[in-house]
Each structure stands twice: as structure tokens, then as C-alpha cells.
Amino acid sequence: MYNILTLNKISELGLDKFSDRYLYGDDIAAPDAVMVRSASMHDMELAPETVAVARCGAGTNNIPSDKFAQSGVVVFNTPGANANSVKELVICAMLLASRKIIPGIEWCVDLKCGCGETGVSKAVEKGKSAFVGPELKGKTLGIVGLGAIGRLVGEAAAALGMSVIGYDPFTTGGNGTQIKIVGGIDEVFAESDYISLHAPGTAQTKNMINRDTLKLMKDGVRIINFARGDLVNSADILEALKSGKAAAYATDFPTEEQLGVDGVIAIPHLGASTPESEDNCAAMAAGELMLYLETGAIKNSVNFQEAALSDDFAERTCVFSASGAAAAVKSILGETVFSAEQNGIVYTVADKAADKAALEAVDGVIRVRLLSKSS
């Protein structure tokens, strides 16, 4: 029996993926694994029994993945499971950033003044010119980050008649889409009427939109951020809106100083807030946990390399160790079917029932798991 702790409300469709060998809930005391959506785990101490954490979503900023790796805890995410949901809202945000739809709606609410249908019609015709905005067709969209979401956004924008360019340091071309891959991020900044951010949150990408990079952009640029809040320097984007350098900033991660500012379209982190997205993410996370708990195979981990292991085994030993202990581990295991290192931690797998006590006695061994098809 495997025990799964849920830290947020997890889609029942996803939880239904677990077989009858799994017990799950929000009150599991000694879980084998944790499923989480947005709850922060940075101050959480894991139970010794916990070997995996699955984030129902792509971002893992709420999980101390590097810290967990040091204790042999594999952290999974669900890339692409919420991609369509986010894509649709990005396209919506681009329209909101262009057509002054929200100010127009708010203005119409104020027209409810008892002046009758004729009075409202006259007021609408007189006042609508204040809410003119450009079409998307014929404009250039620049995409920073060409993962699952970035590619879908590009394809949707191209279908709307936009010219789409993109940059990703891990993509050089041949992506099979209508996105023109450019050689550098500065080219995206310089050529785009709209810029949509789909980069991960790292030390390198933090504040990538700042005073200096804004200077490279067209006057009146519209920036869409549904990736990470700190990709954009808040003070600098507000200054750009004030000066007219930027016409709009649509974000799924509003900060206090951005609220109520003309040109800011603040959305309360709704990118993945659809029932379909929640179902997809939970189902994918459940599958990743079952695969790892039952076979030791790793798919879609953010802190360990992928381990594509056969499920055709009788006994299996899985060992996490410091790199300096890898040789001693292999001498005990003998023939291995997998071994890979990431950030100084080695994951080694052998299809045999090894001596767990002998392995745990090796200096530098972090965690040993013995798996059996009968367990």
C-alpha cells in the first residue's frame, strides 16, 4: 500500500488514476509521496518515508527542489498539462491589452443612469471613440521561451494573422510550427509589437524585462506575462507605462504597486484555473508518482535526470548517493541498469535485491529503495 498526502484540493479525476493500492488524503501522517498545487513547501519538513513530490502544474517555485534532492526526494511537475488553458488566457490578454475592452465595460456600467434605451445608445455612439485599439492581425508577436505553452501561443497567434518570432536558448530551429526562430532575445525585443513571456524563473531570467531591455523595444509595446512575476521588473514596467514606452502590461502575477495603474491588466493567477487543466495536471502527476513508486522510473523530474526503466523486473534496488560514493555503491550492486548524476547526486538502479544494510552503511549513500513486483 502506498500513502499519498494531498496539500491542496486535487482533482478527483486525477486521484481516480490511483489503483486500489493507494491511499490518499490531506491527513496522511507518513506519506510515500506528496501531491501539491500552489501550497508552499519551503518551510515543510518531509516525513522520512517520503520519496517523491508531484506538483500539479509546471512551475515549482513553491517547492525547494534542490533541498529535497539532497535527501533523495524526486520532485516531479506536469509540463504541458495546463498548456491549452494558459494559451487561451494569453490570447485573451493580448486582446484586452489592445482593444481597451475592460475600460469600455467599466464605462458602460456607469451609463446605467435611468436615461432609457435611446439615451444609452446615443452615449455609446458618442463615447466609444475613447476605447479604440489596434487589431492583432498583421502585428508581430515575440515569444520568449518555446516550451509547450510558448509554442501553442505562437500557433494560435499565427492563426489570427500575426507574424510570430521566438527565442529559446534550447531551440535552434526546426520546431515544426509557424514561429520564426531568431538568434537572440534582443532581436525579439526590437522587432515585436507584442511580447509574450514563457521563460522559467531562474537567476538568469529574473528581471529580464527592465529599464535597459525596454529601451530596445518599440514605442507602445504590449507585454504579456503569464510565466513568472519576477521576469518583469515592476518599477521599470510602471515607468515605461507612464512614459508611453509600453502601451500595456498584462500579468497573471500582479503586485500591490501595479493594481489600479493605467495600462496594467491585472489577472489573479487564472492561467491554469480551468477544470480541464486541473484534471490534466492531476492525472499526469498521479501517473508520474505511480511509475516512480512502483518501478523507480523517473519522468518529468525537475531535480533528477529522466530514468526510463523497464517495468519487466522481479526485484529492483534504487540508490541515491553523493557522487563520491557511486563507485562503492556499484561495487555492491554489481551490474546496473541505470546510473546518472545531477548536481552531485547519483541515482543508480540494479535489477536485483541488494543488501540494503550494506548500502546504507556506505558513507555518502542518501537513500535506498528495494522494489518488488509482489510488493
C-alpha positions in Angstrom: 0.0 0.0 0.0 1.2 3.5 -0.9 0.2 6.6 1.0 -0.2 10.0 -0.8 -0.5 13.3 1.1 -2.5 16.0 -0.8 -1.6 19.6 0.2 -4.3 21.2 -1.9 -7.7 20.2 -3.3 -6.6 17.9 -6.1 -8.9 17.0 -9.0 -10.9 13.8 -8.4 -10.2 12.8 -12.0 -6.5 12.7 -11.2 -6.9 10.9 -7.9 -9.0 8.3 -9.6 -5.9 7.3 -11.6 -4.5 5.7 -8.5 -5.1 2.0 -8.1 -6.6 0.4 -5.0 -3.0 0.0 -3.8 -3.0 3.8 -3.0 -4.5 5.7 0.0 -4.6 9.4 -0.4 -5.9 12.4 1.6 -4.9 15.6 3.4 -4.3 13.9 6.8 -1.7 11.2 5.8 0.9 11.2 8.6 3.7 9.2 6.9 3.3 9.6 3.2 5.3 7.9 0.5 4.7 10.9 -1.7 3.1 14.3 -1.8 0.8 15.9 -4.4 0.7 19.7 -4.3 -0.7 22.6 -6.4 0.1 26.0 -5.0 0.9 25.4 -1.3 4.4 26.4 -0.3 6.6 23.6 0.9 9.7 25.7 1.7 9.1 25.5 5.4 7.8 22.0 5.4 9.8 19.1 6.9 9.1 15.9 5.0 8.5 12.6 6.7 11.4 10.1 6.4 9.1 7.9 4.4 8.5 10.5 1.7 10.4 9.8 -1.5 8.6 12.0 -4.1 6.7 15.2 -4.5 4.5 15.9 -7.6 3.5 19.4 -8.5 0.2 19.5 -10.4 1.4 22.2 -12.7 4.6 23.3 -14.5 6.2 25.8 -12.1 7.9 24.5 -9.0 8.8 27.8 -7.2 6.7 26.6 -4.2 8.9 23.5 -3.7 12.6 23.5 -2.5 13.6 21.1 -5.2 17.4 21.3 -4.6 17.0 20.8 -0.9 14.7 17.8 -1.4 17.3 16.3 -3.9 19.8 16.2 -1.1 17.7 13.7 0.7 16.8 11.7 -2.3 13.3 13.1 -2.8 12.4 13.3 -6.5 10.3 16.3 -7.5 8.0 16.0 -10.5 6.0 18.5 -12.5 3.4 18.3 -15.2 4.8 20.2 -18.3 2.2 20.8 -20.9 -0.8 19.6 -18.9 -2.1 23.1 -18.5 -0.7 24.5 -21.7 -4.0 25.0 -23.6 -5.6 26.7 -20.6 -2.7 29.2 -20.3 -2.6 29.7 -24.1 -6.2 30.7 -24.2 -5.8 33.2 -21.5 -2.7 34.7 -23.1 -4.6 35.3 -26.3 -7.4 36.8 -24.2 -4.8 39.1 -22.5 -3.4 40.2 -25.9 -6.9 41.3 -26.9 -7.5 43.0 -23.6 -4.2 44.8 -24.0 -5.2 46.0 -27.5 -8.8 46.9 -27.6 -9.4 48.7 -24.3 -12.2 46.2 -23.6 -12.1 46.5 -19.8 -12.2 50.3 -19.6 -15.1 50.1 -22.1 -17.0 47.7 -20.0 -16.5 49.8 -16.9 -17.6 52.9 -18.7 -20.8 51.1 -19.8 -21.6 50.2 -16.2 -21.6 53.9 -15.3 -24.1 54.6 -18.1 -26.8 52.8 -16.1 -28.4 56.1 -15.1 -32.1 55.8 -15.9 -31.8 57.7 -19.2 -33.5 55.0 -21.2 -32.5 52.9 -24.2 -32.3 55.8 -26.6 -30.1 57.8 -24.2 -27.7 54.8 -23.7 -27.4 54.3 -27.4 -26.6 57.9 -28.0 -24.0 57.9 -25.2 -22.4 54.7 -26.6 -22.0 56.1 -30.1 -20.6 59.3 -28.7 -18.2 57.8 -26.2 -16.9 54.7 -28.0 -14.1 56.5 -29.7 -12.3 56.7 -26.4 -11.8 52.9 -26.5 -10.3 52.4 -29.9 -7.4 49.9 -30.1 -5.4 48.0 -32.7 -6.1 44.6 -34.2 -3.7 41.7 -33.7 -3.7 40.8 -37.4 -0.6 42.0 -39.2 1.3 42.7 -35.9 4.4 40.9 -34.7 4.3 38.7 -31.6 7.6 37.9 -30.0 7.7 34.8 -27.8 10.4 34.3 -25.1 10.5 30.6 -24.2 9.3 28.0 -26.7 8.1 25.2 -24.4 4.7 23.7 -24.7 2.8 26.9 -23.8 5.0 29.2 -25.9 4.6 27.0 -29.0 0.8 26.9 -28.6 0.6 30.6 -28.1 2.7 31.1 -31.3 0.5 28.8 -33.3 -2.7 30.5 -32.1 -1.3 33.9 -32.9 -0.3 32.8 -36.4 -3.8 31.6 -37.0 -5.0 35.1 -36.1 -2.8 36.6 -38.8 0.1 37.7 -36.7 3.8 37.3 -37.6 5.4 35.3 -34.9 9.1 35.2 -33.9 10.6 33.4 -30.9 13.7 32.8 -29.0 14.7 30.0 -26.6 18.3 29.2 -25.7 17.5 25.5 -26.1 15.8 25.8 -29.5 17.7 26.5 -32.7 15.0 25.8 -35.3 13.0 23.1 -37.0 10.3 23.2 -34.4 7.6 22.4 -36.9 5.5 25.5 -36.2 4.9 28.9 -37.8 7.3 30.5 -35.4 10.4 32.0 -36.9 13.3 31.3 -34.5 15.6 34.2 -34.1 19.2 34.3 -33.0 18.9 36.3 -29.8 16.4 37.7 -27.3 17.4 41.2 -28.2 16.0 40.6 -31.7 12.7 39.6 -30.2 12.6 42.8 -28.1 13.5 45.0 -31.1 11.0 43.6 -33.6 7.9 42.8 -31.7 4.7 44.8 -31.2 3.6 42.3 -28.6 5.9 40.2 -26.3 4.7 37.1 -24.5 7.0 35.7 -21.8 7.1 31.9 -21.3 10.5 31.5 -19.6 11.3 29.6 -16.4 12.0 31.5 -13.2 15.8 31.4 -12.7 18.5 33.7 -11.6 19.3 34.4 -15.2 15.7 35.3 -16.2 14.8 37.4 -13.2 14.1 41.0 -14.2 14.7 40.2 -17.9 12.2 43.0 -18.7 13.9 46.0 -17.2 14.9 49.6 -18.0 17.7 48.6 -20.3 15.7 45.9 -22.3 12.7 48.2 -22.5 14.9 50.7 -24.4 15.4 48.0 -27.1 11.6 47.7 -27.7 9.3 49.6 -30.0 7.4 52.5 -28.5 3.9 51.3 -27.4 5.0 47.7 -27.0 2.5 45.4 -25.2 4.0 42.9 -22.8 2.2 39.7 -21.7 3.5 37.8 -18.7 1.9 34.5 -17.8 5.1 32.8 -16.8 6.6 34.2 -13.6 6.0 37.5 -11.9 9.7 38.3 -11.3 10.6 38.1 -15.0 9.5 41.7 -15.2 11.0 44.5 -13.0 7.9 46.1 -11.6 9.2 49.6 -11.1 10.7 49.7 -14.6 7.5 48.5 -16.3 5.4 51.0 -14.4 7.8 53.8 -15.6 7.5 52.5 -19.1 3.7 52.7 -19.0 3.8 56.2 -17.6 6.1 57.4 -20.3 4.3 55.6 -23.1 7.2 53.3 -24.0 4.8 50.5 -23.1 1.1 50.7 -24.0 0.0 47.8 -21.8 1.3 45.2 -19.3 -0.9 42.1 -18.8 0.2 39.9 -15.9 -1.2 36.9 -14.1 1.0 37.8 -11.1 0.0 41.3 -10.1 1.8 43.1 -7.3 0.3 45.8 -5.0 2.0 48.7 -6.7 0.6 47.6 -10.1 -3.0 47.5 -9.0 -5.1 50.3 -10.4 -2.3 51.6 -12.7 -3.5 52.7 -16.1 -2.2 50.2 -18.7 -1.8 47.3 -16.2 -4.2 44.4 -16.8 -4.0 42.5 -13.5 -5.3 39.0 -13.6 -5.5 36.9 -10.4 -3.3 33.9 -11.5 -6.0 32.3 -13.6 -3.7 30.8 -16.2 -4.4 27.2 -15.2 -7.7 27.8 -13.5 -9.9 25.6 -15.6 -11.4 22.3 -14.7 -9.8 20.7 -17.7 -6.3 21.9 -16.7 -6.7 20.8 -13.1 -7.9 17.4 -14.3 -5.0 17.1 -16.8 -2.3 18.2 -14.3 -3.6 15.9 -11.5 -3.9 12.9 -13.8 -0.4 13.4 -15.1 1.1 13.9 -11.6 -0.6 10.7 -10.4 0.8 8.7 -13.3 4.3 10.0 -12.6 4.1 9.1 -8.9 2.8 5.6 -9.6 5.5 5.0 -12.2 8.2 6.1 -9.7 6.9 4.4 -6.6 6.3 1.1 -8.3 9.2 0.9 -10.7 11.8 3.6 -9.8 11.4 5.2 -13.2 11.7 9.0 -13.3 9.8 11.1 -15.9 9.3 14.9 -15.8 11.5 15.5 -12.7 12.9 19.0 -12.1 15.7 17.8 -9.8 16.9 14.5 -11.3 17.5 13.2 -14.8 15.0 11.1 -16.6 15.3 7.4 -15.9 13.5 5.3 -18.5 13.4 1.9 -16.8 11.7 -1.3 -17.9 8.8 -2.5 -15.9 9.8 -6.0 -16.6 11.7 -6.9 -13.3 11.2 -9.1 -10.3 13.4 -7.3 -7.8 15.0 -3.8 -8.1 17.3 -1.7 -5.9 17.3 2.1 -6.3 20.1 4.1 -4.6 20.7 7.8 -4.3 24.2 8.7 -3.2 26.7 11.5 -3.3 29.0 11.3 -6.4 31.9 10.2 -4.2 30.0 7.1 -3.1 29.0 6.0 -6.5 31.9 3.6 -7.0 31.2 1.9 -3.7 27.5 1.6 -4.5 28.2 0.0 -7.8 30.7 -2.5 -6.3 27.8 -3.7 -4.0 25.2 -3.7 -6.7 27.3 -5.3 -9.4 25.6 -5.0 -12.8 23.4 -1.9 -13.0 20.6 -0.9 -15.5 20.8 2.9 -14.9 23.1 5.5 -13.4 23.1 9.2 -13.8 24.3 12.2 -11.8 22.7 15.6 -11.4 24.0 18.4 -9.1 26.3 16.0 -7.2 23.7 13.3 -6.5 23.9 10.0 -8.4 20.8 7.8 -9.0 21.8 4.2 -9.5 19.5 1.2 -10.3 20.1 -2.5 -10.4 17.6 -5.2 -11.2 18.3 -7.3 -8.1 17.6 -7.3 -4.4 20.8 -5.9 -3.0 21.9 -5.8 0.6 20.2 -2.7 1.9 22.1 -2.6 5.2 25.4 -2.8 3.3 24.4 0.0 1.0 23.2 2.3 3.8 26.5 1.7 5.6 28.4 3.3 2.7 29.4 6.9 3.5 27.6 9.2 1.2 24.6 7.0 0.5 21.4 9.1 0.9 18.5 6.7 0.3 18.0 3.1 -0.7 14.7 1.7 -2.0 14.0 -2.0 -2.6 11.2 -2.7 -5.0 9.5 -5.9 -5.8 6.7 -6.7 -8.3 5.0 -8.6 -5.5 5.1 -5.6 -3.0 
